[in-house]
Amino acid sequence: MSVLTLGRPSVDASLILGGMPRVRLLPREVGEGQKTRALRRRLLAGLVVIVVMAILATVGATFALFAANAQLANEQSRSALLAASRAKYGDVTKLQSEVDQIVTSQPLADAGEILWAPYVQEIQSSLPAGTTITALTAATATATSVTASLMPTHIADVKITADSPQQPISDWLDNLAKVKGFVAAIPGSVTRVEDTGHYTVEVDLLVNSDALSERFAPVKAAKK
């Protein structure tokens, strides 16, 4: 007697090689279209990124240009202000320059200067009692004139004529040796004045650089 068995037919397990079988029912063109659209989306996204970057770069360059122009305008404004200031204070600058030149030239102008008024007073203070100066001339000496005259080195020659109550003038010569800048006192002629009984005496006073005024000489710092 035959027995019928209902159900799924038995399948040989050795024939099952993988998972469930799949079947693509859509046409091949549909799959390729999907790939094409995905590629287009990626290209479009890349294009958008490039455009955004270009816009940002353009904006940055524009701002940099504006900043450079603003800085240039600021520098031009400062230059114009400085030029106006120089023009405004040009006279002051010129005056200061002239003052500096005067200050620089003062020691040169003063190099051979002797203040004769106070120097003559110093000579008068050396006169003995009763003696007065009747004539006085002063002249600067040059190296050539000093060499030619065979006199001691000096920068000025003061010729003094005086009226003395006595013939000897040794006391006066001793006093002249104390005068500032003294080099030598050379006595000249001695003449008796018959009307007064006095004597007209002549003395040649040689003076060195110690007699210079040095009004504009630099002030030396005090030693500590």
Protein Blocks (a to p, Z undefined) as FASTA:
>chain_A
ZZddeddddddfklpmbdcddddfbdfklmmmmmmmmmmmmmmmmmmmmmmmmmmmmmmm
mmmmmmmmmmmmmmmmmmmmmmmmmmmmmmmmmmmmmmmmmmmmmmmmmmmgccfklmmm
mmmmmpcehiacfbdcdddddfklmmmnopacdfbdcddddddfbfblklmmmmmmmpgh
iabdcdddddddfknopacddddddddfklpnolmgccddddZZ
